[in-house]
């Protein structure tokens, strides 16, 4: 259960995913994680979003970029009451800062309910990506130390 909660900070989500194990394949598990993400109640979503934190830029990012990101995150959190969530699966590391800044800027203009729907979708994508990553970590054979 701890592994699932590390992917999405919703007890309901984790319980729903865990309730149907064992899964025959990783794809079946990821599909169940998606389905559980679509079924979060308003309170479940609020709790999961409250547990998220804003992404930090790469330590080597220029100071101006770090300042811009902090300001953008603060504006978003002030408008919507929770951290900005975005899935960056498939985005190159050097493009992530620009993607986050563009995402915040474009979503700041959303109405609260519209943003809630987008944040829920991004949270679902994050949970799926985190779960897939943790599974891949656990399934990757480790090299014996010399």
C-alpha positions in Angstrom: 0.0 0.0 0.0 2.9 2.4 0.7 4.1 2.0 -2.9 0.7 3.0 -4.2 0.4 5.9 -1.8 3.7 7.2 -3.0 2.3 7.3 -6.5 -1.0 9.1 -5.6 -1.7 10.5 -2.2 -5.2 9.2 -2.1 -6.1 6.3 0.2 -9.2 5.6 -1.9 -7.1 5.4 -5.1 -4.6 3.1 -3.4 -7.3 0.9 -1.9 -9.1 0.6 -5.3 -5.9 -0.4 -7.1 -4.9 -2.8 -4.4 -8.3 -4.4 -4.1 -8.1 -6.1 -7.5 -4.7 -7.7 -7.3 -3.0 -9.7 -8.4 -3.0 -8.3 -11.9 -2.1 -10.5 -14.8 0.1 -7.9 -16.5 1.7 -4.6 -15.8 -0.7 -3.1 -18.4 -3.7 -4.4 -16.5 -2.3 -2.8 -13.3 -1.8 0.6 -15.1 -5.3 0.4 -16.5 -6.7 -0.2 -13.1 -4.7 2.8 -11.8 -6.2 5.0 -14.5 -9.7 3.8 -13.7 -9.2 4.5 -10.0 -7.9 8.0 -10.9 -11.1 8.7 -12.8 -13.2 7.7 -9.8 -11.8 10.1 -7.2 -14.4 12.1 -5.3 -14.0 15.8 -4.9 -12.6 15.2 -1.3 -10.2 12.5 -2.6 -8.9 14.8 -5.3 -8.5 17.7 -2.8 -6.5 15.5 -0.5 -4.3 14.1 -3.2 -3.6 17.6 -4.6 -2.9 18.9 -1.2 -0.2 16.3 -0.8 1.6 17.3 -4.0 4.4 19.8 -4.0 5.6 22.2 -6.7 8.3 20.9 -9.0 11.7 22.5 -8.5 13.9 23.4 -11.5 17.1 21.6 -12.2 19.8 22.8 -9.8 21.7 24.2 -12.8 18.8 26.3 -14.0 19.7 30.0 -14.3 18.6 32.2 -11.3 16.1 34.1 -13.4 14.4 30.9 -14.4 14.3 29.8 -10.8 12.7 33.1 -9.8 10.2 32.9 -12.6 9.2 29.4 -11.6 8.8 30.3 -8.0 6.6 33.3 -8.9 4.5 31.2 -11.3 4.0 28.5 -8.7 3.0 31.1 -6.1 0.4 32.7 -8.5 -1.0 29.3 -9.3 -1.3 28.2 -5.7 -2.9 31.5 -4.8 -5.5 31.1 -7.5 -6.3 27.4 -7.0 -5.3 26.5 -3.5 -3.0 23.6 -4.4 0.3 22.9 -6.1 0.5 22.9 -9.8 0.6 19.4 -11.2 1.7 18.4 -14.6 2.9 15.1 -16.1 6.2 15.6 -17.9 6.4 12.0 -19.2 8.1 12.1 -22.6 9.4 15.7 -22.2 13.2 16.0 -22.5 14.9 17.2 -19.3 16.2 20.4 -20.8 12.6 21.3 -21.9 10.9 20.6 -18.6 11.3 24.1 -17.1 9.8 25.7 -20.2 7.0 23.2 -20.3 6.1 23.8 -16.6 6.2 27.6 -17.0 4.1 27.5 -20.2 1.7 25.1 -18.5 1.2 27.3 -15.4 0.8 30.4 -17.5 -1.8 28.8 -19.8 -3.7 27.3 -16.9 -3.8 30.4 -14.7 -6.6 31.8 -16.9 -8.8 28.8 -16.3 -12.0 28.9 -14.2 -11.7 26.9 -11.0 -13.8 24.0 -12.2 -12.1 23.8 -15.5 -8.7 23.8 -13.8 -10.0 21.1 -11.4 -10.7 18.8 -14.3 -7.3 19.4 -15.8 -5.5 19.0 -12.5 -7.4 15.7 -11.9 -6.2 14.5 -15.4 -2.6 15.5 -14.7 -2.7 13.8 -11.3 -4.0 10.6 -12.9 -1.2 10.8 -15.5 1.4 11.5 -12.7 0.1 8.5 -10.7 0.3 6.2 -13.7 3.8 7.4 -14.6 5.1 7.1 -11.0 3.6 3.6 -10.7 5.1 2.5 -14.0 8.5 3.9 -13.0 8.5 2.2 -9.6 7.5 -1.1 -11.3 10.3 -0.7 -13.8 12.7 0.0 -11.0 11.6 -3.2 -9.2 11.7 -5.3 -12.3 15.1 -4.2 -13.5 17.8 -6.6 -12.6 20.5 -5.0 -10.5 24.1 -5.5 -11.4 26.1 -7.4 -8.7 28.6 -5.2 -7.1 32.2 -6.0 -7.8 
